[in-house]
Amino acid sequence: MALTLPVLRKPSRSASSASTIVADTMRGHRILKIDGYSLTKCIPAGEYLKSCPFTVGGHRWCIHYCPNGNSWEFADCISLFLTLFDQGVPAAKAVKAKFRFRFVGGAGQGMKAMPDMRIFGTQSSWGTTRFIKSEELEKVLKRDSFTIRCDIAVIEFRVVEETEAWATSVPVPPSNLRLHLGDLLLTQKGADMVFQVGDETFPAHRCVLATRSPVFSAMKEGDATAVVRIDDMEPYVFEALLYFVYNDSLPKTKKRKRRVSMSQHLLVTADRYDLERLKLMCEGRLCRYIDAGTMANILTLADQHHCHGLKKACFGFLSSPANLEEAMATDGFDHLSRSCPSLMKELIATLGT
């Protein structure tokens, strides 16, 4: 009699997976001070003054201030709009955000804030035509100025794929490549070239420099074993340049005056060595340091090195009558008027529009 054995089969295992849609918000705010409110009233209804551009949630924004409303229908009101600078945003990737305008400190503080609204890429500007009636504001106005805060929350959605628990048991630490490169600069291990800047020397690694800058990459092979002299740069500026090359960030400086000077010199150096990211970082820093005392130098740099964003920020600063008057009283503005007549014509044309 034959014995029949049962067929052994591998236990079936159903595949399973899951994903989660996560909604994140990146928050930020911008302070806009209107100094010399009565002078801004000369702006016709339907026209506006705009703030310097700023970044929240990875997107560039600007606030439009209409002292006599955004149209003749609302000429008795102050209108405020938040504008998205991103150009050509496809509808599928529309930027969604919530925002509100409110008074802070002094005149208007405690008044009802504008309710949250959404922004979509298909419409670049949203706001309120009746933020406050002019006569209501003027009753509480002090020193002809008031301050507005715009709070923004950019909403982003991302999909997280969930895997089996056993597949996620090995944690992966974040990349520390930048730290290793920074240590390479500090220890000077394996340095194969030396720069002489003033009385100081700076060992460096040719392969790192060549990777970061096409100008360094074009240096002759023979320069790798020689001392490369740089006579038209301060040692601290070149040291900051090397810091960026190895760390992809700017060195920290506590004093504001030093940060302004460093950013100005590094912008020139970044343009010289074709380091576009460094140039843009310096532009962004200098946008925050524009005032009546620094404006002339910063505007000159922006014009000479084709920094369109920084130049626009300077013109935006000077669009305020109070800022323009203060800047014109400085020696720097007087020198700018005499040395850059074409730039002054462009400024006059911009302010006249």
Secondary structure, 3 states (H helix, E strand, C coil): CCCCCCCCCCCCCCCCCEEEEEEEEEEEEEEEEEECHHHHCCCCCCCCEECCCEEECCEEEEEEEECCCCCHHHCCEEEEEEEECCCCCCHHHCCEEEEEEEECCCCCCCCCCCCCEEEECCECEEEEEEEEEHHHHHHHCECCEEEEEEEEEEEEEEEEEECCHHHHCCCCCCCCHHHHHHHHHHHCCCCCEEEEECCEEEEECHHHHHHHCHHHHCCCHHHHCCEEEECCCCHHHHHHHHHHHHHCCCCCCCCHHHHHHHHHHHHHHHHHCCCHHHHHHHHHHHHHCCCCCCHHHHHHHHHHCCCHHHHHHHHHHHCCHHHHHHHHCCHHHHHHHHHCHHHHHHHHHHHHC
